[in-house]
Amino acid sequence: MTVGLRTLADLGEVAGAHVFVRVDFNVPMHAGEVTDDTRIRAAVPTIRALLGRGATLVLGSHLGRPAGERRDDFTLAPVAHHLVRVLNGVDVVALGMPGDDGVAAAVGSIPPGGVGLLENLRFDPGEEANDPRFAGTMAELVDAYVDDAFGAVHRAHASVVALPELLLATGRPAVAGRLLQREVEVLGALLDEPERPFVAVLGGAKVSDKLGVIDALIERVDTLLIGGAMAFTLLAAEGASVGRSLVERERLEEARTALAAAAARAVRVELPVDVVAAAAVDAAAPTTVVDARAIPDDLLGLDIGPRTVERFAAALAGARTIFWNGPMGVFELPPFSHGTSGVARAAAAAAEGGAFGVVGGGDSLAAVAASGLGDSFDHLSTGGGAALEFLEGRTLPGIAILEDRT
């Protein structure tokens, strides 16, 4: 699935121009401080490339889900301060919302080679509504558009779709940044001609969130390893006794259909053979390792067990291409983190041994970061949901608007 995008090479002359860069600075925060700046650092190559060409940058992002209201706990002002450190001294102006009094003047006063960061775009309900009015307030500030927020391209929001549409309609360029370009190239390679064996690892809470990508991957992978709470719906679909583990009963028939499709294509699907179980999702709760198909009625599975880790590791050891999305358990709590860290180590070892390794966003990135294994992989995707929808073969609105149709 090759997607041709307009890129920075198609942007033209930007010296002295104001360029809107849609970034994904939806980062973890605590007490007004950024606690993980992976997504901020991922945008640096595009930011530096544009600054090096003499552009003035107006960055836009969302943070959390403020539901169209201005809330101090979702302000991007601390991110602006953090960005100064990441950019090693480049001045970053914390701006207000597009359309606020004084914002246009503040943008106009940023010198060439300077950066301004708008306030959380989701403070305006027009952002999530893909409102042309809100897009218009942003368009008034800039001469060109660059999207480097892969984590948002599956959302038809104003800063992702309506804004580049408006700029293109008025003769101003709209292109993909380096991060977005790299994401599309890497994930496209997984869809087109991956080196085999191709092993995918999926985890997370709900199988309903992953059924589409399971169906898509069954068409492409050799082995599919499934952990996390989503595995219990698949185990239950096969008649296993899973105790009080999370099961989406309304998805059982779809789960059976997916497993049958895998069998028909001779795709090996590995489900947990043992799990770490407890009576509650509590770090202090007593734990026990039990058969994944015979979990006591009063317990629930909260992590894959050691035998499952060994089986998953063995499958990963023989892989030439790896895609991993989703934790193997409640990895935030130490008693239930060993499965995820074990899979992280096995996948990293395979990547270091020559496999092409891709980790797909969100909790998986956090697990890799916690294990200190990020440098082992070929690509760490900044967009979990977007990566999954891309691999499903869906049309992502933020990518479609940037496709080169010449």
C-alpha positions in Angstrom: 0.0 0.0 0.0 2.2 2.8 -1.2 1.0 6.3 -0.4 2.7 9.2 -2.2 2.7 12.3 -0.1 3.7 15.9 -0.8 6.7 16.5 1.5 9.0 19.2 2.6 10.7 19.0 -0.8 7.5 20.2 -2.3 7.0 23.2 0.0 8.9 25.7 -2.0 10.6 28.9 -0.6 9.7 29.5 3.0 12.3 32.1 4.1 10.4 34.8 5.8 7.1 32.8 5.6 4.9 31.8 8.5 4.4 28.0 8.5 1.8 26.2 10.5 3.2 22.9 11.7 0.6 20.5 13.2 2.6 18.6 15.8 1.5 15.9 18.3 2.5 17.3 21.7 -0.2 15.3 23.5 2.3 14.2 26.1 2.1 12.9 29.6 2.2 15.6 32.2 2.5 15.7 36.0 2.3 18.8 38.2 2.8 21.0 35.2 5.9 19.2 33.9 6.3 17.0 30.8 7.1 13.5 32.0 7.8 11.9 28.6 8.9 14.1 25.7 9.2 11.3 23.1 6.6 12.9 20.8 8.1 16.4 21.2 11.6 15.1 20.2 10.0 13.2 17.3 9.0 16.5 15.8 12.4 18.1 16.1 13.8 17.1 12.7 10.9 18.8 10.9 11.1 21.9 13.1 14.9 22.3 12.6 14.6 21.7 8.8 12.1 24.5 8.5 14.0 26.9 10.8 17.1 26.2 8.8 15.2 27.4 5.7 14.4 30.7 7.4 10.7 30.0 8.2 8.8 31.3 11.2 6.9 28.5 12.8 3.4 28.5 14.3 3.0 25.1 16.0 -0.4 23.7 16.8 -1.4 20.6 18.9 -4.0 19.2 21.1 -3.5 17.9 24.7 -5.9 15.6 26.3 -9.6 15.9 26.0 -10.8 19.2 27.3 -14.1 18.9 25.4 -14.0 22.4 23.9 -13.4 24.2 27.1 -10.4 26.2 28.3 -8.9 24.3 31.3 -5.7 25.1 33.1 -4.9 21.4 33.5 -4.8 21.0 29.7 -2.7 24.1 28.9 0.2 23.7 26.5 2.2 26.5 28.2 4.4 24.0 30.1 5.1 22.2 26.8 6.3 25.5 25.3 8.8 25.9 28.1 9.9 22.3 27.7 10.3 22.8 23.9 12.9 25.5 24.6 15.1 23.0 26.3 14.6 20.4 23.6 15.5 22.9 20.9 18.5 23.9 22.9 17.8 27.6 23.4 15.6 28.5 20.4 13.0 31.0 21.5 9.5 29.6 21.8 6.6 31.9 22.4 3.6 30.5 24.2 0.6 31.9 22.2 -3.1 32.0 23.0 -5.8 30.5 20.9 -6.3 31.3 17.2 -8.7 34.2 17.0 -7.9 35.5 20.5 -7.1 39.3 20.8 -3.4 39.9 20.2 -2.5 36.5 18.9 -2.2 37.6 15.3 0.0 40.5 16.4 2.1 38.1 18.5 2.6 35.7 15.6 3.6 38.7 13.4 6.3 39.7 15.9 8.0 36.3 16.0 11.3 36.8 14.1 12.4 34.6 11.2 13.8 31.4 12.8 11.5 31.8 15.8 8.8 29.5 17.0 5.3 30.1 18.5 3.2 27.4 20.1 -0.6 28.0 20.0 -2.7 27.0 23.0 -4.4 23.6 23.1 -6.5 23.6 19.9 -9.2 21.4 21.5 -10.1 24.3 23.7 -12.2 25.4 20.8 -15.0 23.0 19.9 -14.4 23.8 16.3 -11.2 21.7 16.3 -12.9 18.3 16.8 -15.9 19.4 14.7 -13.6 20.0 11.7 -15.1 23.5 11.6 -14.1 25.7 8.6 -14.6 28.7 10.8 -11.9 27.6 13.2 -9.7 26.5 10.4 -10.1 30.0 9.0 -8.8 31.6 12.2 -5.6 29.5 11.9 -5.3 30.1 8.1 -5.2 33.8 8.7 -1.9 33.4 10.7 0.2 31.5 8.1 1.4 31.1 4.6 1.9 27.3 4.4 1.0 24.1 6.2 3.1 21.1 7.4 1.5 18.1 9.1 3.9 16.2 11.4 1.3 14.7 13.7 0.9 11.1 12.7 -0.9 10.4 15.9 -3.8 12.6 14.7 -4.1 11.8 11.0 -7.0 9.4 11.6 -9.1 12.3 13.0 -11.0 14.6 10.7 -10.3 17.6 12.9 -9.9 21.2 11.8 -6.1 21.5 12.1 -5.7 18.1 10.3 -8.2 18.4 7.4 -10.1 21.7 7.2 -7.0 23.9 7.6 -4.9 22.2 4.8 -8.0 22.1 2.6 -8.5 25.8 3.0 -4.8 26.6 2.4 -4.7 24.4 -0.7 -7.9 26.0 -2.0 -6.3 29.5 -1.7 -3.0 28.5 -3.4 -0.9 27.9 -0.3 1.1 24.7 0.1 0.2 21.8 2.5 2.7 19.0 2.9 3.8 16.2 5.2 6.7 16.7 7.6 9.6 14.2 8.1 7.9 12.3 10.9 4.7 11.8 9.1 6.6 10.9 5.9 8.7 8.3 7.8 5.6 6.8 9.5 3.8 6.3 6.1 6.9 4.8 4.5 7.6 2.3 7.4 4.0 1.2 7.9 3.5 1.0 4.1 6.4 -1.4 3.9 4.7 -3.7 6.4 1.7 -3.8 4.1 3.6 -4.1 0.8 6.5 -6.6 1.0 7.6 -7.4 4.5 10.5 -9.8 4.9 9.3 -13.2 6.2 8.6 -14.6 8.7 6.5 -11.7 9.7 5.4 -11.8 13.4 2.8 -9.4 14.8 2.2 -9.0 18.6 -1.1 -7.4 19.7 -2.2 -6.6 23.2 -4.4 -4.2 25.1 -7.7 -4.3 26.8 -10.4 -4.7 24.2 -10.5 -7.1 21.2 -13.2 -4.8 19.7 -10.4 -2.1 19.2 -8.3 -4.6 17.4 -10.6 -6.8 15.3 -10.1 -4.8 12.2 -6.3 -4.9 12.4 -6.5 -8.6 13.3 -8.4 -9.3 10.1 -5.9 -7.2 8.1 -2.8 -8.8 9.6 -4.2 -12.3 9.1 -3.9 -11.5 5.4 -0.2 -10.6 5.8 1.6 -12.2 8.7 2.9 -15.6 9.4 2.4 -15.6 13.1 0.1 -13.5 15.3 0.8 -13.4 19.1 -2.0 -12.1 21.2 -1.8 -11.1 24.8 -3.4 -8.5 27.1 -7.0 -8.6 28.2 -8.2 -8.8 24.6 -6.9 -12.4 24.5 -9.6 -13.6 26.9 -12.3 -12.9 24.4 -10.5 -15.1 21.9 -9.9 -17.8 24.5 -13.6 -17.7 25.6 -14.5 -18.0 21.9 -12.7 -21.3 21.9 -14.5 -22.5 25.0 -11.9 -21.7 27.6 -12.8 -21.0 31.2 -11.4 -17.5 31.9 -12.8 -16.7 35.3 -13.6 -13.1 35.9 -11.3 -11.9 33.1 -12.5 -9.2 30.7 -14.5 -10.8 28.0 -16.5 -8.9 25.3 -19.4 -11.4 25.0 -20.9 -9.5 22.1 -17.7 -10.0 20.1 -17.4 -13.8 20.5 -18.7 -14.7 17.1 -16.4 -12.2 15.4 -13.5 -13.6 17.4 -14.4 -17.1 16.2 -14.6 -15.8 12.6 -11.2 -14.3 12.9 -9.6 -17.4 14.3 -11.2 -19.5 11.5 -9.9 -17.1 8.9 -6.4 -17.4 10.4 -6.6 -21.2 10.3 -7.8 -21.2 6.7 -4.7 -19.1 5.7 -2.4 -21.3 7.8 -1.5 -18.3 10.0 -0.3 -19.4 13.4 -2.2 -17.6 16.2 -0.6 -17.9 19.6 -2.9 -17.2 22.6 -1.7 -17.3 26.2 -1.1 -20.7 27.8 -0.7 -19.3 31.3 -1.5 -16.1 33.0 -0.8 -14.2 36.2 -4.1 -14.0 38.0 -5.4 -12.1 41.0 -8.7 -11.3 42.6 -8.4 -7.6 41.8 -6.5 -5.1 39.7 -4.3 -4.1 42.7 -0.6 -4.1 43.1 -1.0 -5.5 46.6 -3.3 -8.4 45.6 -1.9 -11.9 46.0 -1.0 -13.4 42.6 -0.9 -16.8 41.2 0.1 -18.3 37.8 -2.6 -20.5 36.3 -3.6 -22.2 33.1 -5.0 -19.6 30.7 -7.9 -22.0 29.8 -8.8 -22.9 33.4 -8.7 -19.7 35.4 -10.6 -20.0 38.7 -14.0 -18.4 38.8 -12.9 -15.9 41.5 -9.8 -14.6 39.7 -9.0 -12.6 36.6 -6.0 -12.7 34.3 -3.9 -9.6 34.5 -0.7 -10.5 32.6 0.6 -13.3 30.4 2.5 -16.0 32.4 6.2 -17.1 32.1 5.4 -20.1 29.8 3.6 -17.7 27.4 6.5 -15.3 27.5 8.8 -18.2 26.5 6.5 -19.2 23.6 6.2 -15.6 22.4 9.9 -15.1 22.6 10.6 -18.3 20.6 8.3 -17.0 17.8 9.9 -13.6 17.8 13.4 -15.1 17.7 12.7 -16.5 14.2 11.1 -13.4 12.8 12.5 -11.2 10.1 9.7 -8.5 10.5 8.1 -7.6 13.8 5.1 -5.3 14.5 4.1 -4.8 18.1 1.1 -2.9 19.4 -0.3 -3.1 22.9 0.8 -4.4 26.4 0.6 -8.0 27.5 -1.1 -7.0 30.8 -1.7 -4.2 33.3 2.0 -3.3 32.9 1.6 -0.1 35.0 1.5 -2.3 38.1 4.7 -4.2 38.9 3.1 -7.6 39.6 1.6 -7.5 36.1 4.5 -5.9 34.1 6.7 -8.9 33.5 4.9 -10.2 30.5 5.2 -6.9 28.7 8.8 -6.4 29.6 9.6 -10.0 28.6 8.0 -9.5 25.2 9.9 -6.1 24.8 13.2 -7.8 25.5 12.5 -10.6 23.1 11.4 -8.3 20.3 14.4 -6.0 20.9 16.7 -9.0 20.8 15.2 -10.1 17.4 15.5 -6.6 16.1 19.2 -6.4 17.2 19.7 -9.7 15.4 18.5 -8.3 12.1 14.7 -8.4 12.1 13.0 -5.2 11.0 11.2 -4.1 14.3 8.4 -1.6 14.5 6.6 -0.7 17.8 3.2 0.9 17.4 2.5 3.8 19.7 1.0 4.4 23.1 1.5 1.9 25.9 3.9 -0.1 23.8 6.2 2.9 23.5 6.0 3.5 27.2 6.9 -0.2 27.9 9.9 0.1 25.5 11.0 3.3 27.1 10.7 1.8 30.6 12.9 -1.1 29.5 15.5 1.2 27.9 15.2 -0.7 24.6 14.0 2.1 22.3 17.3 2.1 20.3 16.9 -1.6 19.5 14.0 -1.0 17.1 14.0 0.3 13.6 10.9 2.5 14.1 8.9 3.6 17.1 5.5 4.8 15.8 4.1 7.9 17.6 0.5 7.0 16.8 -1.0 3.8 18.1 -4.6 4.3 16.9 -3.4 5.8 13.6 -0.9 3.0 13.0 -3.6 0.4 13.5 -6.1 2.1 11.2 -3.3 2.5 8.6 -2.5 -1.2 8.8 -6.3 -2.0 8.4 -6.1 -0.2 5.1 -8.4 2.6 6.0 -8.3 6.0 4.4 -6.9 8.4 7.0 -8.2 11.9 6.4 -5.0 13.7 7.5 -3.0 11.6 5.0 -5.5 11.7 2.1 -5.4 15.5 2.1 -1.6 15.5 1.6 -1.5 12.8 -1.1 0.4 13.8 -4.3 -2.1 13.3 -7.1 0.0 14.8 -9.9 
